[in-house]
């Protein structure tokens, strides 16, 4: 069974930064991204990145978050700056390969005010 490794979650104060990383169990993914799910809310797309490096961000995180990837390491990163309490959620990495969605284990990010 393939396994994913998501690292970097934790508890931070508002205004601080945190970087999440997710290592996929194999190579060859097309779009890779991060989603999040806050308590009582639906899972939402935070950011994604294509193999050519083009990116897309949710409006709520534009200018604060940055997504990147290292294809040679099958890894996608999410650098989160100026964190706000409303960024508190479980963050999930996601990758698409041949039209199939793959999900990593969630990692909890808690931002205290």
C-alpha positions as CSV (number, residue, x, y, z in Angstrom):
1,X,0.0,0.0,0.0
2,X,1.4,3.4,-0.9
3,X,1.8,5.9,1.9
4,X,2.1,9.6,1.9
5,X,4.1,11.7,4.4
6,X,2.7,15.1,5.4
7,X,4.8,17.1,7.7
8,X,4.8,20.6,9.3
9,X,1.5,21.0,11.0
10,X,1.3,22.5,14.5
11,X,0.2,25.3,16.7
12,X,1.3,28.9,15.9
13,X,0.3,32.4,16.9
14,X,-1.4,34.7,14.5
15,X,1.0,36.4,12.2
16,X,3.6,33.6,12.3
17,X,4.6,31.3,9.5
18,X,4.6,27.6,8.9
19,X,5.7,25.4,6.0
20,X,3.9,22.1,5.2
21,X,5.5,19.4,3.1
22,X,4.0,16.3,1.6
23,X,6.0,13.5,0.0
24,X,4.2,11.4,-2.5
25,X,4.9,7.6,-2.7
26,X,5.7,7.8,-6.4
27,X,6.6,10.1,-9.2
28,X,4.6,11.1,-12.3
29,X,1.9,13.3,-10.8
30,X,0.3,16.1,-12.8
31,X,-1.3,18.8,-10.6
32,X,-0.3,18.7,-7.0
33,X,-2.0,20.8,-4.4
34,X,-3.2,21.5,-0.9
35,X,-6.7,21.5,0.5
36,X,-8.0,22.3,3.9
37,X,-11.0,21.5,6.0
38,X,-12.0,23.6,9.0
39,X,-14.4,22.2,11.7
40,X,-17.9,22.2,10.4
41,X,-16.9,23.3,6.9
42,X,-16.4,21.6,3.5
43,X,-13.0,20.8,2.2
44,X,-11.7,23.6,0.1
45,X,-8.8,24.1,-2.4
46,X,-6.0,26.3,-1.0
47,X,-3.5,26.2,-3.8
48,X,-2.3,23.9,-6.6
49,X,0.7,23.7,-8.9
50,X,1.2,22.1,-12.2
51,X,4.4,20.4,-13.6
52,X,5.3,23.6,-15.5
53,X,5.2,25.5,-12.2
54,X,2.1,27.5,-12.9
55,X,0.0,28.0,-9.7
56,X,-3.4,28.8,-8.5
57,X,-4.5,30.2,-5.1
58,X,-7.7,30.6,-3.2
59,X,-8.5,34.3,-2.8
60,X,-8.3,34.0,1.0
61,X,-4.6,33.1,0.9
62,X,-3.3,35.1,-2.1
63,X,-0.3,37.1,-1.1
64,X,0.3,35.1,2.1
65,X,0.7,31.5,1.0
66,X,3.2,30.0,-1.6
67,X,3.1,26.6,-3.1
68,X,6.1,24.9,-4.6
69,X,7.2,21.4,-5.7
70,X,10.3,19.4,-6.1
71,X,9.5,16.8,-8.8
72,X,12.8,14.9,-8.2
73,X,11.7,14.4,-4.6
74,X,7.9,13.8,-5.3
75,X,7.3,16.6,-2.8
76,X,4.9,19.5,-2.7
77,X,5.3,22.4,-0.2
78,X,3.0,25.0,1.2
79,X,4.6,28.0,2.9
80,X,2.1,29.9,4.9
81,X,2.9,33.4,6.1
82,X,0.9,35.9,8.1
83,X,-1.3,33.2,9.4
84,X,-4.7,34.0,10.8
85,X,-7.0,32.2,13.1
86,X,-9.3,31.5,10.2
87,X,-6.5,29.5,8.6
88,X,-7.0,26.9,11.3
89,X,-7.9,23.6,9.6
90,X,-6.7,20.1,8.7
91,X,-4.6,20.5,5.6
92,X,-4.5,17.7,3.0
93,X,-2.1,17.3,0.1
94,X,-3.6,16.1,-3.2
95,X,-2.1,14.9,-6.4
96,X,-3.6,13.9,-9.7
97,X,-2.2,11.1,-11.9
98,X,-3.9,9.9,-15.0
99,X,-7.1,11.6,-13.9
100,X,-7.2,9.9,-10.5
101,X,-7.1,12.0,-7.3
102,X,-4.8,10.8,-4.5
103,X,-4.9,12.2,-1.0
104,X,-2.3,12.4,1.7
105,X,-3.1,12.2,5.4
106,X,-4.2,15.4,6.9
107,X,-2.0,17.6,9.1
108,X,-3.6,19.9,11.6
109,X,-2.7,23.6,11.6
110,X,-4.0,25.6,14.6
111,X,-3.6,29.4,14.6
112,X,-4.2,31.1,17.9
113,X,-5.1,34.8,18.2
